[in-house]
Amino acid sequence: MNPIIRGVVIYVFLLVLFRILGKRSLSQITTFDFVMLLIIGEVTQQALLGQDYSMTNALVLIIVLIGLDLMLSKMKSRFNILARLIEGAPLIVVENGKPLKTRMRKSGVDEEDILEAARLNFGIMTMQQIKYAILERDGEISIIPE
């Protein structure tokens, strides 16, 4: 397979995969996640290069991947719907002290995550003291106290 096509396919596959994994998992990287990323990097390298380990092939792939990233960044700034599709949107997970369980479950956030963010930022100890908790696009939890 052509290295340019391989580069595009791997890039899109990894983008979709990490989007499916969700914001919260990318924000809280563990040792296990780090090791998995290293393994994914090695497998990706093998899939991209195949049997061709030439310098030319590597340079072409680097240019293709950087070009795809730049193109996608420009498209995201031009088309908001694409940015929301790729990066998601902030999500309210607590409203007026009440956890929104369906949203929390879907995004991989539990009450302990929210309370931890509330304690660290505001010294808040209970859900009832939280007006809003918002899961941001980068996986962080913003707290708006009562």
C-alpha positions in Angstrom: 0.0 0.0 0.0 1.2 3.5 -0.8 2.9 5.2 2.3 0.7 8.3 1.8 -2.5 6.2 1.9 -1.2 4.2 4.9 -0.4 7.5 6.7 -3.9 8.9 6.1 -5.6 5.6 7.2 -3.6 5.3 10.4 -4.1 9.0 11.3 -7.8 8.8 10.8 -8.0 5.5 12.6 -6.1 6.8 15.7 -8.1 10.0 15.7 -11.4 8.1 15.7 -10.1 5.6 18.3 -9.0 8.3 20.8 -12.3 10.2 20.2 -14.2 7.1 21.1 -12.1 6.5 24.3 -13.4 9.9 25.5 -12.0 13.0 27.0 -11.7 11.8 30.6 -9.3 8.9 29.7 -7.0 11.2 27.9 -6.9 13.7 30.7 -5.9 11.2 33.4 -3.1 9.1 31.9 -1.9 6.2 34.0 1.3 4.1 33.8 -0.8 1.5 31.9 -2.1 4.1 29.5 1.5 5.4 28.9 2.7 1.8 28.1 -0.2 1.3 25.8 0.6 4.5 23.9 4.2 3.4 23.5 3.0 0.0 22.1 0.5 1.8 19.9 3.4 4.0 18.6 5.5 1.0 17.8 2.6 -0.8 16.0 1.7 2.4 14.2 5.3 2.8 13.0 5.4 -0.8 11.6 2.0 -0.3 9.9 3.1 3.0 8.4 6.5 1.9 7.2 5.7 -1.8 6.3 9.0 -3.3 4.9 10.3 0.0 3.6 12.6 1.5 6.2 14.1 4.1 3.9 14.7 7.6 4.9 12.7 8.9 2.0 9.6 6.9 3.1 10.0 8.1 6.7 10.2 11.7 5.5 7.2 11.4 3.2 5.2 9.9 6.1 6.2 12.7 8.5 5.2 15.3 5.9 1.9 13.6 5.3 1.0 13.3 9.0 2.0 16.9 9.7 0.1 18.0 6.6 -3.0 16.1 7.7 -2.8 17.7 11.2 -2.4 21.2 9.8 -5.3 20.7 7.3 -7.5 19.3 10.1 -6.7 22.3 12.4 -7.6 24.7 9.6 -10.8 22.9 8.9 -11.7 22.8 12.6 -11.3 26.5 12.9 -13.4 27.1 9.8 -16.2 24.5 10.5 -17.4 24.4 14.1 -19.3 21.2 13.5 -16.1 19.5 12.6 -14.4 20.8 15.8 -17.3 19.5 17.9 -17.2 16.1 16.1 -13.5 15.7 16.7 -12.9 17.4 20.0 -16.4 17.3 21.5 -18.0 20.0 23.5 -18.1 20.9 27.2 -20.6 18.7 29.0 -22.5 19.6 32.2 -22.3 16.6 34.5 -23.7 18.2 37.7 -26.5 20.7 37.8 -27.7 22.4 41.0 -26.0 19.8 43.1 -27.5 16.8 41.3 -25.3 14.5 39.3 -26.5 13.8 35.8 -25.8 10.1 35.9 -26.4 9.3 32.2 -23.9 11.9 31.1 -21.4 10.9 33.7 -21.6 7.2 32.7 -21.3 8.1 29.0 -18.2 10.3 29.6 -16.5 8.0 32.1 -16.8 10.4 35.0 -17.9 9.4 38.5 -18.9 11.4 41.6 -15.4 10.9 43.1 -13.8 12.6 40.1 -16.2 15.6 40.5 -15.7 15.8 44.2 -12.0 15.6 43.9 -12.0 18.6 41.4 -14.3 20.5 43.8 -12.0 19.8 46.8 -8.9 20.8 45.0 -10.2 24.0 43.5 -12.7 25.3 46.1 -12.5 23.1 49.2 -16.0 21.9 48.5 -16.9 18.6 50.2 -20.4 17.8 49.0 -22.4 17.7 45.7 -25.0 20.1 47.1 -22.3 22.8 47.2 -21.8 22.5 43.5 -24.0 24.6 41.2 -22.4 23.2 38.0 -19.6 20.7 37.2 -18.6 20.8 33.6 -16.4 18.2 31.8 -14.3 20.4 29.5 -13.1 19.4 26.1 -9.6 18.6 27.4 -11.0 16.2 30.1 -10.7 18.6 33.1 -13.6 19.2 35.3 -14.6 22.8 36.0 -16.6 23.5 39.1 -18.9 26.5 39.6 -19.8 26.6 43.3 -23.3 27.6 44.7 
